[in-house]
Amino acid sequence: MKTKLTLFSVLFLLIIGFGHAQKGDAKKKEDNSVSIISGKVNISKYHTRDQLDEMSKGQLLDLYIERIEVIVNILPNIAFATKPGVTMKSLGIPETKENKKALEDNKEASDDYFESTVEFQTKILPYSDTNDLIAAILFYESTLKALHTYNDFKED
């Protein structure tokens, strides 16, 4: 059962990873460059299994969706950045009309996907087993913790 949950979680992250960023107009910096990562990029607290065991299923559902949102905003873009504020210009990517349009289209499509995913999760996730939900939250949190070590894998 744990293997299935792990495989489902990894598969889910990969599916989400094919392009998500927050909807809305991209916030422009003074130099008019668009940030690669936007939206929610951190969580307020990491939890232990004991803390999660004490929570209601509604609270767990909220945590689950919050973690998905953060992962979806960061994970697909880690080859570029792991924090907001990095722009195409700062990465040396030509800010052509086509590149800007591609980034805008990606953010819009990703947001549409994320919204439909949350709608599905809101309807279906309450039927999930509480222990599986807790395991998924802990898995997502460990993934988010691992992002703090991402730069350790880079070679200069």
Salt bridges, closest charged atoms under 4 A:
GLU66 OE2 - LYS40 NZ 3.30
GLU66 OE1 - ARG67 NH1 2.50
ASP105 OD1 - LYS101 NZ 2.99
GLU119 OE2 - LYS123 NZ 3.27
GLU141 OE2 - HIS47 ND1 3.00
GLU141 OE2 - ARG67 NE 2.78
